[in-house]
Amino acid sequence: MAKDPTDYSTVDFIAPALHVTCGQVLMDRQRHIAIVAKKGRSDVHLVRVKSGVLKLTKLSAKELVEEWSDADYPFDRAVAKLQELGRQHGITDAARLALERLAKSGCEPTQHRLFG
């Protein structure tokens, strides 16, 4: 049975917005951290561990809101942690370049509220 399009009792009719910025630290339900490496109009690229390797992965706004939340984790510590995980378990070239670019910027971005 299909969902009634006039049922406004849930909020899934509201299109998710991307309230993130490059360098923002996020956390998933398993308490894994990720950093926003690139933000587009309707998607973001996160540097995160996926399948045991540090990768740059593209997520839609909907996937981002469903799977990730704001992290109370310092930017510089998150970059160092992800770089260490990359050395231990492997890292793709795209993820390595994104982390180097973030580390080179040397300053923590303004952290937005994902649900703000």
Phi and psi restraints in degrees (range 20) as a CNS / XPLOR table:
assign (resid 1 and name C) (resid 2 and name N)
       (resid 2 and name CA) (resid 2 and name C) 1.0 -76.6 20.0 2
assign (resid 2 and name N) (resid 2 and name CA)
       (resid 2 and name C) (resid 3 and name N) 1.0 152.8 20.0 2
assign (resid 2 and name C) (resid 3 and name N)
       (resid 3 and name CA) (resid 3 and name C) 1.0 -70.1 20.0 2
assign (resid 3 and name N) (resid 3 and name CA)
       (resid 3 and name C) (resid 4 and name N) 1.0 137.5 20.0 2
assign (resid 3 and name C) (resid 4 and name N)
       (resid 4 and name CA) (resid 4 and name C) 1.0 -68.2 20.0 2
assign (resid 4 and name N) (resid 4 and name CA)
       (resid 4 and name C) (resid 5 and name N) 1.0 118.6 20.0 2
assign (resid 4 and name C) (resid 5 and name N)
       (resid 5 and name CA) (resid 5 and name C) 1.0 -66.6 20.0 2
assign (resid 5 and name N) (resid 5 and name CA)
       (resid 5 and name C) (resid 6 and name N) 1.0 -14.1 20.0 2
assign (resid 5 and name C) (resid 6 and name N)
       (resid 6 and name CA) (resid 6 and name C) 1.0 -95.4 20.0 2
assign (resid 6 and name N) (resid 6 and name CA)
       (resid 6 and name C) (resid 7 and name N) 1.0 3.9 20.0 2
assign (resid 6 and name C) (resid 7 and name N)
       (resid 7 and name CA) (resid 7 and name C) 1.0 -80.3 20.0 2
assign (resid 7 and name N) (resid 7 and name CA)
       (resid 7 and name C) (resid 8 and name N) 1.0 104.9 20.0 2
assign (resid 7 and name C) (resid 8 and name N)
       (resid 8 and name CA) (resid 8 and name C) 1.0 -101.4 20.0 2
assign (resid 8 and name N) (resid 8 and name CA)
       (resid 8 and name C) (resid 9 and name N) 1.0 17.7 20.0 2
assign (resid 8 and name C) (resid 9 and name N)
       (resid 9 and name CA) (resid 9 and name C) 1.0 -77.1 20.0 2
assign (resid 9 and name N) (resid 9 and name CA)
       (resid 9 and name C) (resid 10 and name N) 1.0 -13.5 20.0 2
assign (resid 9 and name C) (resid 10 and name N)
       (resid 10 and name CA) (resid 10 and name C) 1.0 -114.8 20.0 2
assign (resid 10 and name N) (resid 10 and name CA)
       (resid 10 and name C) (resid 11 and name N) 1.0 164.2 20.0 2
assign (resid 10 and name C) (resid 11 and name N)
       (resid 11 and name CA) (resid 11 and name C) 1.0 -99.8 20.0 2
assign (resid 11 and name N) (resid 11 and name CA)
       (resid 11 and name C) (resid 12 and name N) 1.0 11.6 20.0 2
assign (resid 11 and name C) (resid 12 and name N)
       (resid 12 and name CA) (resid 12 and name C) 1.0 -73.4 20.0 2
assign (resid 12 and name N) (resid 12 and name CA)
       (resid 12 and name C) (resid 13 and name N) 1.0 -3.2 20.0 2
assign (resid 12 and name C) (resid 13 and name N)
       (resid 13 and name CA) (resid 13 and name C) 1.0 -83.0 20.0 2
assign (resid 13 and name N) (resid 13 and name CA)
       (resid 13 and name C) (resid 14 and name N) 1.0 -10.6 20.0 2
assign (resid 13 and name C) (resid 14 and name N)
       (resid 14 and name CA) (resid 14 and name C) 1.0 -88.2 20.0 2
assign (resid 14 and name N) (resid 14 and name CA)
       (resid 14 and name C) (resid 15 and name N) 1.0 121.6 20.0 2
assign (resid 14 and name C) (resid 15 and name N)
       (resid 15 and name CA) (resid 15 and name C) 1.0 -68.3 20.0 2
assign (resid 15 and name N) (resid 15 and name CA)
       (resid 15 and name C) (resid 16 and name N) 1.0 129.3 20.0 2
assign (resid 15 and name C) (resid 16 and name N)
       (resid 16 and name CA) (resid 16 and name C) 1.0 -66.4 20.0 2
assign (resid 16 and name N) (resid 16 and name CA)
       (resid 16 and name C) (resid 17 and name N) 1.0 141.1 20.0 2
assign (resid 16 and name C) (resid 17 and name N)
       (resid 17 and name CA) (resid 17 and name C) 1.0 -105.6 20.0 2
assign (resid 17 and name N) (resid 17 and name CA)
       (resid 17 and name C) (resid 18 and name N) 1.0 154.2 20.0 2
assign (resid 17 and name C) (resid 18 and name N)
       (resid 18 and name CA) (resid 18 and name C) 1.0 -94.0 20.0 2
assign (resid 18 and name N) (resid 18 and name CA)
       (resid 18 and name C) (resid 19 and name N) 1.0 91.8 20.0 2
assign (resid 18 and name C) (resid 19 and name N)
       (resid 19 and name CA) (resid 19 and name C) 1.0 -96.9 20.0 2
assign (resid 19 and name N) (resid 19 and name CA)
       (resid 19 and name C) (resid 20 and name N) 1.0 56.9 20.0 2
assign (resid 19 and name C) (resid 20 and name N)
       (resid 20 and name CA) (resid 20 and name C) 1.0 -133.4 20.0 2
assign (resid 20 and name N) (resid 20 and name CA)
       (resid 20 and name C) (resid 21 and name N) 1.0 165.6 20.0 2
assign (resid 20 and name C) (resid 21 and name N)
       (resid 21 and name CA) (resid 21 and name C) 1.0 -134.8 20.0 2
assign (resid 21 and name N) (resid 21 and name CA)
       (resid 21 and name C) (resid 22 and name N) 1.0 159.7 20.0 2
assign (resid 21 and name C) (resid 22 and name N)
       (resid 22 and name CA) (resid 22 and name C) 1.0 -59.5 20.0 2
assign (resid 22 and name N) (resid 22 and name CA)
       (resid 22 and name C) (resid 23 and name N) 1.0 133.5 20.0 2
assign (resid 22 and name C) (resid 23 and name N)
       (resid 23 and name CA) (resid 23 and name C) 1.0 92.7 20.0 2
assign (resid 23 and name N) (resid 23 and name CA)
       (resid 23 and name C) (resid 24 and name N) 1.0 -6.2 20.0 2
assign (resid 23 and name C) (resid 24 and name N)
       (resid 24 and name CA) (resid 24 and name C) 1.0 -70.0 20.0 2
assign (resid 24 and name N) (resid 24 and name CA)
       (resid 24 and name C) (resid 25 and name N) 1.0 138.4 20.0 2
assign (resid 24 and name C) (resid 25 and name N)
       (resid 25 and name CA) (resid 25 and name C) 1.0 -94.5 20.0 2
assign (resid 25 and name N) (resid 25 and name CA)
       (resid 25 and name C) (resid 26 and name N) 1.0 129.0 20.0 2
assign (resid 25 and name C) (resid 26 and name N)
       (resid 26 and name CA) (resid 26 and name C) 1.0 -122.9 20.0 2
assign (resid 26 and name N) (resid 26 and name CA)
       (resid 26 and name C) (resid 27 and name N) 1.0 164.9 20.0 2
assign (resid 26 and name C) (resid 27 and name N)
       (resid 27 and name CA) (resid 27 and name C) 1.0 -139.4 20.0 2
assign (resid 27 and name N) (resid 27 and name CA)
       (resid 27 and name C) (resid 28 and name N) 1.0 141.4 20.0 2
assign (resid 27 and name C) (resid 28 and name N)
       (resid 28 and name CA) (resid 28 and name C) 1.0 -96.0 20.0 2
assign (resid 28 and name N) (resid 28 and name CA)
       (resid 28 and name C) (resid 29 and name N) 1.0 -175.4 20.0 2
assign (resid 28 and name C) (resid 29 and name N)
       (resid 29 and name CA) (resid 29 and name C) 1.0 -66.9 20.0 2
assign (resid 29 and name N) (resid 29 and name CA)
       (resid 29 and name C) (resid 30 and name N) 1.0 -24.6 20.0 2
assign (resid 29 and name C) (resid 30 and name N)
       (resid 30 and name CA) (resid 30 and name C) 1.0 -88.7 20.0 2
assign (resid 30 and name N) (resid 30 and name CA)
       (resid 30 and name C) (resid 31 and name N) 1.0 9.6 20.0 2
assign (resid 30 and name C) (resid 31 and name N)
       (resid 31 and name CA) (resid 31 and name C) 1.0 66.8 20.0 2
assign (resid 31 and name N) (resid 31 and name CA)
       (resid 31 and name C) (resid 32 and name N) 1.0 28.8 20.0 2
assign (resid 31 and name C) (resid 32 and name N)
       (resid 32 and name CA) (resid 32 and name C) 1.0 -85.7 20.0 2
assign (resid 32 and name N) (resid 32 and name CA)
       (resid 32 and name C) (resid 33 and name N) 1.0 138.6 20.0 2
assign (resid 32 and name C) (resid 33 and name N)
       (resid 33 and name CA) (resid 33 and name C) 1.0 -95.3 20.0 2
assign (resid 33 and name N) (resid 33 and name CA)
       (resid 33 and name C) (resid 34 and name N) 1.0 157.7 20.0 2
assign (resid 33 and name C) (resid 34 and name N)
       (resid 34 and name CA) (resid 34 and name C) 1.0 -148.7 20.0 2
assign (resid 34 and name N) (resid 34 and name CA)
       (resid 34 and name C) (resid 35 and name N) 1.0 159.7 20.0 2
assign (resid 34 and name C) (resid 35 and name N)
       (resid 35 and name CA) (resid 35 and name C) 1.0 -126.0 20.0 2
assign (resid 35 and name N) (resid 35 and name CA)
       (resid 35 and name C) (resid 36 and name N) 1.0 135.6 20.0 2
assign (resid 35 and name C) (resid 36 and name N)
       (resid 36 and name CA) (resid 36 and name C) 1.0 -72.0 20.0 2
assign (resid 36 and name N) (resid 36 and name CA)
       (resid 36 and name C) (resid 37 and name N) 1.0 117.4 20.0 2
assign (resid 36 and name C) (resid 37 and name N)
       (resid 37 and name CA) (resid 37 and name C) 1.0 -96.2 20.0 2
assign (resid 37 and name N) (resid 37 and name CA)
       (resid 37 and name C) (resid 38 and name N) 1.0 -30.6 20.0 2
assign (resid 37 and name C) (resid 38 and name N)
       (resid 38 and name CA) (resid 38 and name C) 1.0 -154.6 20.0 2
assign (resid 38 and name N) (resid 38 and name CA)
       (resid 38 and name C) (resid 39 and name N) 1.0 139.7 20.0 2
assign (resid 38 and name C) (resid 39 and name N)
       (resid 39 and name CA) (resid 39 and name C) 1.0 -123.5 20.0 2
assign (resid 39 and name N) (resid 39 and name CA)
       (resid 39 and name C) (resid 40 and name N) 1.0 127.5 20.0 2
assign (resid 39 and name C) (resid 40 and name N)
       (resid 40 and name CA) (resid 40 and name C) 1.0 -105.6 20.0 2
assign (resid 40 and name N) (resid 40 and name CA)
       (resid 40 and name C) (resid 41 and name N) 1.0 -167.2 20.0 2
assign (resid 40 and name C) (resid 41 and name N)
       (resid 41 and name CA) (resid 41 and name C) 1.0 -73.2 20.0 2
assign (resid 41 and name N) (resid 41 and name CA)
       (resid 41 and name C) (resid 42 and name N) 1.0 -36.4 20.0 2
assign (resid 41 and name C) (resid 42 and name N)
       (resid 42 and name CA) (resid 42 and name C) 1.0 -129.6 20.0 2
assign (resid 42 and name N) (resid 42 and name CA)
       (resid 42 and name C) (resid 43 and name N) 1.0 7.2 20.0 2
assign (resid 42 and name C) (resid 43 and name N)
       (resid 43 and name CA) (resid 43 and name C) 1.0 -151.5 20.0 2
assign (resid 43 and name N) (resid 43 and name CA)
       (resid 43 and name C) (resid 44 and name N) 1.0 166.4 20.0 2
assign (resid 43 and name C) (resid 44 and name N)
       (resid 44 and name CA) (resid 44 and name C) 1.0 -134.2 20.0 2
assign (resid 44 and name N) (resid 44 and name CA)
       (resid 44 and name C) (resid 45 and name N) 1.0 157.6 20.0 2
assign (resid 44 and name C) (resid 45 and name N)
       (resid 45 and name CA) (resid 45 and name C) 1.0 -112.4 20.0 2
assign (resid 45 and name N) (resid 45 and name CA)
       (resid 45 and name C) (resid 46 and name N) 1.0 124.9 20.0 2
assign (resid 45 and name C) (resid 46 and name N)
       (resid 46 and name CA) (resid 46 and name C) 1.0 -110.1 20.0 2
assign (resid 46 and name N) (resid 46 and name CA)
       (resid 46 and name C) (resid 47 and name N) 1.0 141.5 20.0 2
assign (resid 46 and name C) (resid 47 and name N)
       (resid 47 and name CA) (resid 47 and name C) 1.0 -91.7 20.0 2
assign (resid 47 and name N) (resid 47 and name CA)
       (resid 47 and name C) (resid 48 and name N) 1.0 117.3 20.0 2
assign (resid 47 and name C) (resid 48 and name N)
       (resid 48 and name CA) (resid 48 and name C) 1.0 -155.7 20.0 2
assign (resid 48 and name N) (resid 48 and name CA)
       (resid 48 and name C) (resid 49 and name N) 1.0 165.0 20.0 2
assign (resid 48 and name C) (resid 49 and name N)
       (resid 49 and name CA) (resid 49 and name C) 1.0 -82.5 20.0 2
assign (resid 49 and name N) (resid 49 and name CA)
       (resid 49 and name C) (resid 50 and name N) 1.0 126.0 20.0 2
assign (resid 49 and name C) (resid 50 and name N)
       (resid 50 and name CA) (resid 50 and name C) 1.0 -140.8 20.0 2
assign (resid 50 and name N) (resid 50 and name CA)
       (resid 50 and name C) (resid 51 and name N) 1.0 126.5 20.0 2
assign (resid 50 and name C) (resid 51 and name N)
       (resid 51 and name CA) (resid 51 and name C) 1.0 57.6 20.0 2
assign (resid 51 and name N) (resid 51 and name CA)
       (resid 51 and name C) (resid 52 and name N) 1.0 35.8 20.0 2
assign (resid 51 and name C) (resid 52 and name N)
       (resid 52 and name CA) (resid 52 and name C) 1.0 81.5 20.0 2
assign (resid 52 and name N) (resid 52 and name CA)
       (resid 52 and name C) (resid 53 and name N) 1.0 -0.6 20.0 2
assign (resid 52 and name C) (resid 53 and name N)
       (resid 53 and name CA) (resid 53 and name C) 1.0 -125.4 20.0 2
assign (resid 53 and name N) (resid 53 and name CA)
       (resid 53 and name C) (resid 54 and name N) 1.0 145.8 20.0 2
assign (resid 53 and name C) (resid 54 and name N)
       (resid 54 and name CA) (resid 54 and name C) 1.0 -76.9 20.0 2
assign (resid 54 and name N) (resid 54 and name CA)
       (resid 54 and name C) (resid 55 and name N) 1.0 122.0 20.0 2
assign (resid 54 and name C) (resid 55 and name N)
       (resid 55 and name CA) (resid 55 and name C) 1.0 -133.6 20.0 2
assign (resid 55 and name N) (resid 55 and name CA)
       (resid 55 and name C) (resid 56 and name N) 1.0 161.8 20.0 2
assign (resid 55 and name C) (resid 56 and name N)
       (resid 56 and name CA) (resid 56 and name C) 1.0 -99.0 20.0 2
assign (resid 56 and name N) (resid 56 and name CA)
       (resid 56 and name C) (resid 57 and name N) 1.0 115.3 20.0 2
assign (resid 56 and name C) (resid 57 and name N)
       (resid 57 and name CA) (resid 57 and name C) 1.0 -120.8 20.0 2
assign (resid 57 and name N) (resid 57 and name CA)
       (resid 57 and name C) (resid 58 and name N) 1.0 144.3 20.0 2
assign (resid 57 and name C) (resid 58 and name N)
       (resid 58 and name CA) (resid 58 and name C) 1.0 -97.6 20.0 2
assign (resid 58 and name N) (resid 58 and name CA)
       (resid 58 and name C) (resid 59 and name N) 1.0 131.1 20.0 2
assign (resid 58 and name C) (resid 59 and name N)
       (resid 59 and name CA) (resid 59 and name C) 1.0 -127.3 20.0 2
assign (resid 59 and name N) (resid 59 and name CA)
       (resid 59 and name C) (resid 60 and name N) 1.0 144.5 20.0 2
assign (resid 59 and name C) (resid 60 and name N)
       (resid 60 and name CA) (resid 60 and name C) 1.0 -76.8 20.0 2
assign (resid 60 and name N) (resid 60 and name CA)
       (resid 60 and name C) (resid 61 and name N) 1.0 167.3 20.0 2
assign (resid 60 and name C) (resid 61 and name N)
       (resid 61 and name CA) (resid 61 and name C) 1.0 -59.4 20.0 2
assign (resid 61 and name N) (resid 61 and name CA)
       (resid 61 and name C) (resid 62 and name N) 1.0 -40.1 20.0 2
assign (resid 61 and name C) (resid 62 and name N)
       (resid 62 and name CA) (resid 62 and name C) 1.0 -63.2 20.0 2
assign (resid 62 and name N) (resid 62 and name CA)
       (resid 62 and name C) (resid 63 and name N) 1.0 -46.9 20.0 2
assign (resid 62 and name C) (resid 63 and name N)
       (resid 63 and name CA) (resid 63 and name C) 1.0 -61.9 20.0 2
assign (resid 63 and name N) (resid 63 and name CA)
       (resid 63 and name C) (resid 64 and name N) 1.0 -40.2 20.0 2
assign (resid 63 and name C) (resid 64 and name N)
       (resid 64 and name CA) (resid 64 and name C) 1.0 -61.1 20.0 2
assign (resid 64 and name N) (resid 64 and name CA)
       (resid 64 and name C) (resid 65 and name N) 1.0 -47.8 20.0 2
assign (resid 64 and name C) (resid 65 and name N)
       (resid 65 and name CA) (resid 65 and name C) 1.0 -67.8 20.0 2
assign (resid 65 and name N) (resid 65 and name CA)
       (resid 65 and name C) (resid 66 and name N) 1.0 -35.6 20.0 2
assign (resid 65 and name C) (resid 66 and name N)
       (resid 66 and name CA) (resid 66 and name C) 1.0 -73.6 20.0 2
assign (resid 66 and name N) (resid 66 and name CA)
       (resid 66 and name C) (resid 67 and name N) 1.0 -35.3 20.0 2
assign (resid 66 and name C) (resid 67 and name N)
       (resid 67 and name CA) (resid 67 and name C) 1.0 -104.7 20.0 2
assign (resid 67 and name N) (resid 67 and name CA)
       (resid 67 and name C) (resid 68 and name N) 1.0 -22.2 20.0 2
assign (resid 67 and name C) (resid 68 and name N)
       (resid 68 and name CA) (resid 68 and name C) 1.0 -124.9 20.0 2
assign (resid 68 and name N) (resid 68 and name CA)
       (resid 68 and name C) (resid 69 and name N) 1.0 155.1 20.0 2
assign (resid 68 and name C) (resid 69 and name N)
       (resid 69 and name CA) (resid 69 and name C) 1.0 -141.5 20.0 2
assign (resid 69 and name N) (resid 69 and name CA)
       (resid 69 and name C) (resid 70 and name N) 1.0 171.8 20.0 2
assign (resid 69 and name C) (resid 70 and name N)
       (resid 70 and name CA) (resid 70 and name C) 1.0 -61.3 20.0 2
assign (resid 70 and name N) (resid 70 and name CA)
       (resid 70 and name C) (resid 71 and name N) 1.0 143.7 20.0 2
assign (resid 70 and name C) (resid 71 and name N)
       (resid 71 and name CA) (resid 71 and name C) 1.0 -117.3 20.0 2
assign (resid 71 and name N) (resid 71 and name CA)
       (resid 71 and name C) (resid 72 and name N) 1.0 134.9 20.0 2
assign (resid 71 and name C) (resid 72 and name N)
       (resid 72 and name CA) (resid 72 and name C) 1.0 -92.0 20.0 2
assign (resid 72 and name N) (resid 72 and name CA)
       (resid 72 and name C) (resid 73 and name N) 1.0 70.2 20.0 2
assign (resid 72 and name C) (resid 73 and name N)
       (resid 73 and name CA) (resid 73 and name C) 1.0 -137.7 20.0 2
assign (resid 73 and name N) (resid 73 and name CA)
       (resid 73 and name C) (resid 74 and name N) 1.0 127.2 20.0 2
assign (resid 73 and name C) (resid 74 and name N)
       (resid 74 and name CA) (resid 74 and name C) 1.0 -63.1 20.0 2
assign (resid 74 and name N) (resid 74 and name CA)
       (resid 74 and name C) (resid 75 and name N) 1.0 139.3 20.0 2
assign (resid 74 and name C) (resid 75 and name N)
       (resid 75 and name CA) (resid 75 and name C) 1.0 -54.8 20.0 2
assign (resid 75 and name N) (resid 75 and name CA)
       (resid 75 and name C) (resid 76 and name N) 1.0 -52.1 20.0 2
assign (resid 75 and name C) (resid 76 and name N)
       (resid 76 and name CA) (resid 76 and name C) 1.0 -64.2 20.0 2
assign (resid 76 and name N) (resid 76 and name CA)
       (resid 76 and name C) (resid 77 and name N) 1.0 -36.2 20.0 2
assign (resid 76 and name C) (resid 77 and name N)
       (resid 77 and name CA) (resid 77 and name C) 1.0 -68.4 20.0 2
assign (resid 77 and name N) (resid 77 and name CA)
       (resid 77 and name C) (resid 78 and name N) 1.0 -38.3 20.0 2
assign (resid 77 and name C) (resid 78 and name N)
       (resid 78 and name CA) (resid 78 and name C) 1.0 -65.7 20.0 2
assign (resid 78 and name N) (resid 78 and name CA)
       (resid 78 and name C) (resid 79 and name N) 1.0 -43.1 20.0 2
assign (resid 78 and name C) (resid 79 and name N)
       (resid 79 and name CA) (resid 79 and name C) 1.0 -61.9 20.0 2
assign (resid 79 and name N) (resid 79 and name CA)
       (resid 79 and name C) (resid 80 and name N) 1.0 -46.6 20.0 2
assign (resid 79 and name C) (resid 80 and name N)
       (resid 80 and name CA) (resid 80 and name C) 1.0 -62.5 20.0 2
assign (resid 80 and name N) (resid 80 and name CA)
       (resid 80 and name C) (resid 81 and name N) 1.0 -42.1 20.0 2
assign (resid 80 and name C) (resid 81 and name N)
       (resid 81 and name CA) (resid 81 and name C) 1.0 -63.0 20.0 2
assign (resid 81 and name N) (resid 81 and name CA)
       (resid 81 and name C) (resid 82 and name N) 1.0 -45.1 20.0 2
assign (resid 81 and name C) (resid 82 and name N)
       (resid 82 and name CA) (resid 82 and name C) 1.0 -67.4 20.0 2
assign (resid 82 and name N) (resid 82 and name CA)
       (resid 82 and name C) (resid 83 and name N) 1.0 -37.7 20.0 2
assign (resid 82 and name C) (resid 83 and name N)
       (resid 83 and name CA) (resid 83 and name C) 1.0 -63.1 20.0 2
assign (resid 83 and name N) (resid 83 and name CA)
       (resid 83 and name C) (resid 84 and name N) 1.0 -41.2 20.0 2
assign (resid 83 and name C) (resid 84 and name N)
       (resid 84 and name CA) (resid 84 and name C) 1.0 -64.3 20.0 2
assign (resid 84 and name N) (resid 84 and name CA)
       (resid 84 and name C) (resid 85 and name N) 1.0 -43.0 20.0 2
assign (resid 84 and name C) (resid 85 and name N)
       (resid 85 and name CA) (resid 85 and name C) 1.0 -61.4 20.0 2
assign (resid 85 and name N) (resid 85 and name CA)
       (resid 85 and name C) (resid 86 and name N) 1.0 -37.9 20.0 2
assign (resid 85 and name C) (resid 86 and name N)
       (resid 86 and name CA) (resid 86 and name C) 1.0 -63.6 20.0 2
assign (resid 86 and name N) (resid 86 and name CA)
       (resid 86 and name C) (resid 87 and name N) 1.0 -40.7 20.0 2
assign (resid 86 and name C) (resid 87 and name N)
       (resid 87 and name CA) (resid 87 and name C) 1.0 -66.7 20.0 2
assign (resid 87 and name N) (resid 87 and name CA)
       (resid 87 and name C) (resid 88 and name N) 1.0 -37.0 20.0 2
assign (resid 87 and name C) (resid 88 and name N)
       (resid 88 and name CA) (resid 88 and name C) 1.0 -76.2 20.0 2
assign (resid 88 and name N) (resid 88 and name CA)
       (resid 88 and name C) (resid 89 and name N) 1.0 -42.3 20.0 2
assign (resid 88 and name C) (resid 89 and name N)
       (resid 89 and name CA) (resid 89 and name C) 1.0 -115.2 20.0 2
assign (resid 89 and name N) (resid 89 and name CA)
       (resid 89 and name C) (resid 90 and name N) 1.0 -7.8 20.0 2
assign (resid 89 and name C) (resid 90 and name N)
       (resid 90 and name CA) (resid 90 and name C) 1.0 107.3 20.0 2
assign (resid 90 and name N) (resid 90 and name CA)
       (resid 90 and name C) (resid 91 and name N) 1.0 151.9 20.0 2
assign (resid 90 and name C) (resid 91 and name N)
       (resid 91 and name CA) (resid 91 and name C) 1.0 -149.8 20.0 2
assign (resid 91 and name N) (resid 91 and name CA)
       (resid 91 and name C) (resid 92 and name N) 1.0 139.8 20.0 2
assign (resid 91 and name C) (resid 92 and name N)
       (resid 92 and name CA) (resid 92 and name C) 1.0 -77.1 20.0 2
assign (resid 92 and name N) (resid 92 and name CA)
       (resid 92 and name C) (resid 93 and name N) 1.0 158.6 20.0 2
assign (resid 92 and name C) (resid 93 and name N)
       (resid 93 and name CA) (resid 93 and name C) 1.0 -60.4 20.0 2
assign (resid 93 and name N) (resid 93 and name CA)
       (resid 93 and name C) (resid 94 and name N) 1.0 -40.2 20.0 2
assign (resid 93 and name C) (resid 94 and name N)
       (resid 94 and name CA) (resid 94 and name C) 1.0 -63.3 20.0 2
assign (resid 94 and name N) (resid 94 and name CA)
       (resid 94 and name C) (resid 95 and name N) 1.0 -41.9 20.0 2
assign (resid 94 and name C) (resid 95 and name N)
       (resid 95 and name CA) (resid 95 and name C) 1.0 -68.2 20.0 2
assign (resid 95 and name N) (resid 95 and name CA)
       (resid 95 and name C) (resid 96 and name N) 1.0 -40.3 20.0 2
assign (resid 95 and name C) (resid 96 and name N)
       (resid 96 and name CA) (resid 96 and name C) 1.0 -62.0 20.0 2
assign (resid 96 and name N) (resid 96 and name CA)
       (resid 96 and name C) (resid 97 and name N) 1.0 -46.0 20.0 2
assign (resid 96 and name C) (resid 97 and name N)
       (resid 97 and name CA) (resid 97 and name C) 1.0 -63.6 20.0 2
assign (resid 97 and name N) (resid 97 and name CA)
       (resid 97 and name C) (resid 98 and name N) 1.0 -39.9 20.0 2
assign (resid 97 and name C) (resid 98 and name N)
       (resid 98 and name CA) (resid 98 and name C) 1.0 -64.5 20.0 2
assign (resid 98 and name N) (resid 98 and name CA)
       (resid 98 and name C) (resid 99 and name N) 1.0 -43.4 20.0 2
assign (resid 98 and name C) (resid 99 and name N)
       (resid 99 and name CA) (resid 99 and name C) 1.0 -66.0 20.0 2
assign (resid 99 and name N) (resid 99 and name CA)
       (resid 99 and name C) (resid 100 and name N) 1.0 -39.9 20.0 2
assign (resid 99 and name C) (resid 100 and name N)
       (resid 100 and name CA) (resid 100 and name C) 1.0 -62.1 20.0 2
assign (resid 100 and name N) (resid 100 and name CA)
       (resid 100 and name C) (resid 101 and name N) 1.0 -41.4 20.0 2
assign (resid 100 and name C) (resid 101 and name N)
       (resid 101 and name CA) (resid 101 and name C) 1.0 -63.8 20.0 2
assign (resid 101 and name N) (resid 101 and name CA)
       (resid 101 and name C) (resid 102 and name N) 1.0 -42.2 20.0 2
assign (resid 101 and name C) (resid 102 and name N)
       (resid 102 and name CA) (resid 102 and name C) 1.0 -66.6 20.0 2
assign (resid 102 and name N) (resid 102 and name CA)
       (resid 102 and name C) (resid 103 and name N) 1.0 -43.0 20.0 2
assign (resid 102 and name C) (resid 103 and name N)
       (resid 103 and name CA) (resid 103 and name C) 1.0 -65.4 20.0 2
assign (resid 103 and name N) (resid 103 and name CA)
       (resid 103 and name C) (resid 104 and name N) 1.0 -36.8 20.0 2
assign (resid 103 and name C) (resid 104 and name N)
       (resid 104 and name CA) (resid 104 and name C) 1.0 -68.1 20.0 2
assign (resid 104 and name N) (resid 104 and name CA)
       (resid 104 and name C) (resid 105 and name N) 1.0 -30.7 20.0 2
assign (resid 104 and name C) (resid 105 and name N)
       (resid 105 and name CA) (resid 105 and name C) 1.0 -61.0 20.0 2
assign (resid 105 and name N) (resid 105 and name CA)
       (resid 105 and name C) (resid 106 and name N) 1.0 -32.1 20.0 2
assign (resid 105 and name C) (resid 106 and name N)
       (resid 106 and name CA) (resid 106 and name C) 1.0 69.0 20.0 2
assign (resid 106 and name N) (resid 106 and name CA)
       (resid 106 and name C) (resid 107 and name N) 1.0 2.3 20.0 2
assign (resid 106 and name C) (resid 107 and name N)
       (resid 107 and name CA) (resid 107 and name C) 1.0 -134.5 20.0 2
assign (resid 107 and name N) (resid 107 and name CA)
       (resid 107 and name C) (resid 108 and name N) 1.0 143.5 20.0 2
assign (resid 107 and name C) (resid 108 and name N)
       (resid 108 and name CA) (resid 108 and name C) 1.0 -72.8 20.0 2
assign (resid 108 and name N) (resid 108 and name CA)
       (resid 108 and name C) (resid 109 and name N) 1.0 132.5 20.0 2
assign (resid 108 and name C) (resid 109 and name N)
       (resid 109 and name CA) (resid 109 and name C) 1.0 -72.4 20.0 2
assign (resid 109 and name N) (resid 109 and name CA)
       (resid 109 and name C) (resid 110 and name N) 1.0 164.8 20.0 2
assign (resid 109 and name C) (resid 110 and name N)
       (resid 110 and name CA) (resid 110 and name C) 1.0 -67.5 20.0 2
assign (resid 110 and name N) (resid 110 and name CA)
       (resid 110 and name C) (resid 111 and name N) 1.0 123.3 20.0 2
assign (resid 110 and name C) (resid 111 and name N)
       (resid 111 and name CA) (resid 111 and name C) 1.0 -84.3 20.0 2
assign (resid 111 and name N) (resid 111 and name CA)
       (resid 111 and name C) (resid 112 and name N) 1.0 120.8 20.0 2
assign (resid 111 and name C) (resid 112 and name N)
       (resid 112 and name CA) (resid 112 and name C) 1.0 -87.8 20.0 2
assign (resid 112 and name N) (resid 112 and name CA)
       (resid 112 and name C) (resid 113 and name N) 1.0 167.1 20.0 2
assign (resid 112 and name C) (resid 113 and name N)
       (resid 113 and name CA) (resid 113 and name C) 1.0 -93.9 20.0 2
assign (resid 113 and name N) (resid 113 and name CA)
       (resid 113 and name C) (resid 114 and name N) 1.0 122.6 20.0 2
assign (resid 113 and name C) (resid 114 and name N)
       (resid 114 and name CA) (resid 114 and name C) 1.0 -59.3 20.0 2
assign (resid 114 and name N) (resid 114 and name CA)
       (resid 114 and name C) (resid 115 and name N) 1.0 -36.9 20.0 2
assign (resid 114 and name C) (resid 115 and name N)
       (resid 115 and name CA) (resid 115 and name C) 1.0 -107.6 20.0 2
assign (resid 115 and name N) (resid 115 and name CA)
       (resid 115 and name C) (resid 116 and name N) 1.0 33.0 20.0 2
